[in-house]
Amino acid sequence: MFTRLLLLFAAIACATLCQAAPDPLPAWRDGPGKQRILDFVRDVSTPGSPDYVTPAARIAVFDDDGTLWPEKPGPQGLFALDRLRTLAPRHPEWRQQMPFRAALELQGKYLQEADDASVFQLLAVAHAGRTQAAFRNDAREWLDTARHPRFQQGWTQLAYAPMRELLNHLRANGFHNFIVSAGSVEIARILAAGTYGIPGDDVIGSSVVTTLREEDGKLVMRRLATVHALNEGAVKALAIDQRIGQRPILAVGNVSSGSDIDMLRYSQLAETQSPDPQGGRQPGLQILINHDDFEREYAYGEKDRASLNAADANGWMIVSMRYDWRRIFSFEAEPQ
């Protein structure tokens, strides 16, 4: 009788604890994709698991535009366009030069279709001659008041709710999260800290050439119109190696221009830190966000399907924004 009572109490306690355990990914729909993420995080963070990975090697990298928040248009393009409009009367030559002519005439429509290189060139030219301190202050003030032209929300509100949950879940399980952006590293740093809890020194991005000059007895760093490094494609993998010094075991990008393919492929080959003479491999997870929700966000892809083809060939997880996410933004009404 006493044994039965103990078993009954144990069953009740277990049921209570199981019910009390919160879902770490409530904005994700239940299904094989969500379960794959939960299983992966559990396996690599549970001591004694065959797939256990030490905290020092639990590196996760995320693209930002189109992966953590919308990129149609993205913040750096809108920020550059505002400055270009202000300076345009002083630069009549822009009316004949691309991509400035297209940006000034088509404005937001151009930014929706332009590639990362063209948009970053606009940003570099628009703020050439500014000190780094002034540029950062301008960007911070702009981001404090700017609103997305479609959603009419500030950029901190445009973080994808499922991705914010994923970052928090990874952090809670000993992962070190990095943002690896094709956009301006300065803008990404401002948004990353307040929106995702990722400090600025854990952000890798594109940059312009800067000079150090003495002005009025002080050393001042000024921006030039020349692009120093465009962090896209293969450069993302190279930058990860240079800045982090080891391969990530989790990488997340999106279907857009194919610029995240090399980053995801690079993470897939994460070598084990174990002295195992058999030369085993660490477990890994690669996630590709597919923009297929024209109602709540946007629906677009690549004409050559390069990213989706790479995902199919390599066994990456493809996330449908339409079918895998219950909510895209935190300001959405709670789904029924």
C-alpha positions in Angstrom: 0.0 0.0 0.0 2.8 2.4 1.0 4.7 1.6 -2.2 1.5 2.3 -4.3 1.1 5.7 -2.6 4.7 6.6 -3.3 4.3 5.7 -7.0 1.0 7.7 -7.1 2.7 10.8 -5.5 5.6 10.5 -7.9 3.3 10.3 -10.9 1.4 13.4 -9.7 4.6 15.3 -9.1 6.0 14.4 -12.5 2.7 15.4 -14.2 2.7 18.7 -12.4 6.3 19.5 -13.3 5.8 18.5 -16.9 2.7 20.7 -17.2 4.6 23.6 -15.5 7.5 23.5 -17.8 7.0 26.4 -20.2 7.3 26.0 -24.0 10.5 27.8 -24.9 9.3 28.4 -28.5 5.6 29.3 -28.3 5.6 31.3 -31.5 6.6 28.2 -33.4 3.9 25.7 -34.5 4.3 22.2 -33.1 5.7 19.9 -35.7 8.9 18.1 -36.9 10.8 21.4 -37.4 10.3 22.8 -33.9 11.0 19.4 -32.4 14.2 19.1 -34.4 15.4 22.3 -32.8 14.4 21.3 -29.3 16.0 17.9 -29.7 19.2 19.4 -31.1 19.6 21.9 -28.2 18.8 19.2 -25.6 21.3 16.7 -27.1 24.2 19.1 -27.4 23.7 20.6 -23.9 23.0 17.4 -21.8 26.1 15.9 -20.2 26.3 12.2 -21.0 24.5 12.6 -24.3 26.3 11.0 -27.2 26.0 14.4 -29.0 27.1 16.5 -26.0 29.1 19.6 -26.9 31.1 21.6 -24.4 29.8 25.2 -23.8 32.9 26.7 -25.3 32.1 25.0 -28.6 28.3 25.8 -28.6 28.6 28.6 -31.2 25.6 29.8 -33.1 25.6 32.3 -36.0 22.7 34.2 -37.4 22.3 36.4 -40.5 20.1 39.4 -39.6 18.3 41.1 -42.6 15.6 38.6 -43.6 16.6 36.2 -40.8 16.0 38.2 -37.6 13.9 41.1 -39.0 12.5 42.1 -42.5 14.8 43.0 -45.3 12.2 44.3 -47.8 13.4 47.0 -47.2 16.0 46.8 -44.5 17.1 49.5 -42.0 20.4 50.4 -43.5 18.8 51.1 -46.9 16.1 53.4 -45.5 18.7 55.2 -43.3 20.9 55.8 -46.4 18.0 57.0 -48.5 17.0 59.6 -45.9 20.5 61.0 -46.0 20.7 60.8 -49.8 17.5 62.9 -50.2 19.0 65.5 -47.9 22.3 65.7 -49.8 20.8 65.3 -53.4 20.6 69.1 -54.1 24.4 69.4 -53.6 25.0 66.4 -55.9 23.2 66.8 -59.3 25.5 64.1 -60.7 23.6 61.5 -58.7 20.6 62.0 -61.0 22.7 60.3 -63.7 24.7 57.8 -61.7 23.6 54.4 -60.6 22.6 53.2 -58.0 21.9 56.8 -56.8 19.5 57.6 -59.6 17.5 54.5 -59.0 17.4 55.0 -55.3 16.3 58.7 -55.5 13.6 58.0 -58.2 12.2 54.7 -57.0 13.1 55.1 -53.3 11.6 52.2 -51.2 10.7 50.2 -54.3 14.4 50.2 -55.3 15.5 49.1 -51.9 13.1 46.1 -52.0 14.9 44.8 -55.1 18.5 46.0 -54.7 21.3 43.7 -53.8 23.4 44.1 -50.6 26.4 45.5 -52.4 24.3 48.3 -54.0 22.6 49.2 -50.8 25.8 49.3 -48.8 27.4 51.5 -51.5 24.5 54.0 -50.9 25.2 54.0 -47.2 28.9 54.5 -47.7 28.5 57.5 -50.0 25.6 59.0 -48.1 27.7 59.3 -44.9 31.1 59.8 -46.3 33.1 62.4 -44.3 31.1 61.9 -41.1 33.1 60.9 -38.0 32.4 57.4 -36.7 31.0 58.9 -33.5 28.6 61.2 -35.5 27.5 58.3 -37.8 26.7 56.1 -34.8 24.8 58.9 -33.1 22.9 59.6 -36.3 22.0 55.9 -36.8 20.9 55.6 -33.2 18.6 58.6 -33.4 17.2 57.5 -36.7 16.5 54.0 -35.4 14.7 55.5 -32.3 12.1 57.2 -34.5 12.1 55.4 -37.8 9.1 53.3 -38.8 8.9 50.5 -41.4 6.9 51.8 -44.4 4.5 48.8 -44.4 4.2 47.8 -40.8 4.5 51.2 -39.3 6.5 49.8 -36.4 9.9 50.7 -35.0 12.8 48.4 -35.8 13.0 47.0 -32.3 9.3 45.8 -32.7 10.1 44.2 -36.0 12.2 41.4 -34.6 10.8 38.1 -35.6 9.2 36.6 -32.5 10.2 33.0 -33.2 13.8 34.0 -33.8 14.0 36.0 -30.6 12.7 32.9 -28.7 15.3 30.8 -30.4 18.1 33.1 -29.4 16.9 33.1 -25.8 16.5 29.3 -25.7 20.1 28.9 -27.1 21.5 31.4 -24.6 19.7 29.6 -21.7 21.4 26.4 -22.8 24.9 27.7 -22.9 25.2 28.8 -26.5 27.2 31.9 -27.6 25.2 33.7 -30.2 26.7 35.9 -33.0 25.2 38.0 -35.7 26.9 37.8 -39.1 25.4 40.5 -41.3 25.9 41.6 -44.9 24.7 45.0 -43.7 26.5 47.8 -41.8 28.2 46.4 -38.7 27.4 49.7 -36.9 23.7 49.6 -37.5 23.6 45.9 -36.7 25.4 46.5 -33.4 22.9 49.2 -32.3 19.9 46.9 -33.0 21.5 43.7 -31.7 22.1 44.8 -28.1 18.6 46.2 -27.3 16.6 43.8 -29.4 18.4 40.5 -29.1 20.7 40.8 -26.1 23.7 40.3 -28.3 26.6 42.7 -27.4 28.2 44.7 -30.1 31.5 42.8 -30.1 29.5 39.7 -31.1 28.4 41.3 -34.3 30.2 40.8 -37.6 29.2 43.0 -40.6 30.2 45.1 -43.6 32.3 48.2 -43.1 33.7 51.2 -44.9 37.3 52.5 -45.0 38.0 54.9 -42.2 40.9 57.3 -41.6 42.5 58.6 -38.4 43.3 62.3 -38.5 44.3 65.0 -36.0 41.8 67.8 -35.9 42.1 70.6 -33.4 44.5 68.6 -31.4 42.4 65.5 -31.2 42.5 62.2 -33.1 39.3 61.8 -35.1 38.1 58.8 -37.1 36.2 59.7 -40.3 34.4 57.5 -42.8 35.2 57.4 -46.5 33.0 56.5 -49.4 35.0 53.4 -50.1 33.7 50.0 -49.0 36.3 48.2 -46.8 34.6 44.8 -46.6 31.3 43.5 -47.9 30.4 40.7 -45.6 28.4 38.4 -47.8 28.8 34.9 -49.5 32.1 33.3 -48.8 33.3 36.3 -46.9 30.9 35.4 -44.1 32.7 32.1 -43.5 36.1 33.8 -43.6 34.9 36.5 -41.2 33.6 33.9 -38.8 37.0 32.1 -38.8 38.8 35.4 -38.3 36.6 36.8 -35.5 35.5 33.7 -33.7 38.2 31.2 -34.5 36.1 28.1 -34.7 33.3 26.7 -36.7 29.7 27.2 -35.4 27.6 24.2 -34.7 24.4 26.1 -35.6 23.8 28.5 -38.4 20.7 30.3 -39.5 20.2 32.2 -42.8 17.4 33.0 -45.2 16.3 32.5 -48.8 17.1 35.8 -50.5 20.3 36.2 -52.6 22.2 33.0 -51.8 24.5 35.0 -49.6 24.1 32.6 -46.6 24.8 29.4 -48.4 28.6 29.4 -47.6 28.0 30.2 -44.0 25.6 27.3 -43.5 27.9 24.9 -45.4 30.8 26.0 -43.3 29.0 25.3 -40.1 28.0 21.9 -41.4 31.6 20.8 -41.3 32.2 21.5 -37.6 35.1 19.4 -36.5 35.0 17.8 -33.1 37.0 19.3 -30.3 37.4 15.8 -28.9 40.8 14.0 -29.1 38.9 11.1 -30.6 41.5 9.3 -32.8 38.6 8.2 -35.1 38.2 11.8 -36.1 34.5 12.1 -35.3 32.3 15.1 -36.1 30.3 17.4 -33.9 26.5 17.5 -34.4 25.3 20.5 -36.3 22.1 22.2 -37.3 21.6 24.5 -40.3 18.3 26.5 -40.6 17.1 28.3 -43.7 14.2 30.8 -43.3 11.8 30.8 -46.3 9.9 34.0 -47.0 6.6 32.5 -48.1 4.0 34.5 -46.1 2.7 37.3 -48.3 0.0 38.2 -45.8 1.9 38.6 -42.6 5.3 39.5 -44.1 6.5 38.9 -47.7 6.7 36.1 -50.3 9.8 36.1 -52.4 12.7 33.8 -53.3 15.6 33.3 -55.7 15.0 32.6 -59.4 17.6 29.9 -59.4 16.4 28.4 -56.1 20.1 28.2 -55.0 19.5 28.4 -51.3 16.6 25.9 -51.4 18.6 23.5 -53.6 21.5 23.7 -51.2 19.2 23.0 -48.3 17.7 19.9 -50.0 21.2 18.7 -51.0 22.7 19.1 -47.5 19.7 18.1 -45.3 19.2 21.6 -43.8 16.1 22.5 -42.0 13.8 24.8 -44.1 11.5 27.0 -42.0 8.3 28.1 -43.7 7.3 31.5 -42.2 3.7 30.7 -43.3 3.3 27.3 -41.9 6.0 26.9 -39.2 5.5 30.2 -37.3 2.3 30.9 -35.3 3.3 34.5 -35.0 5.9 36.5 -37.0 5.9 39.7 -34.9 5.1 40.3 -31.3 2.6 43.0 -32.2 0.4 40.5 -34.0 -2.8 39.3 -32.4 -2.4 36.0 -30.6 -3.5 33.3 -33.1 -6.5 31.2 -32.3 
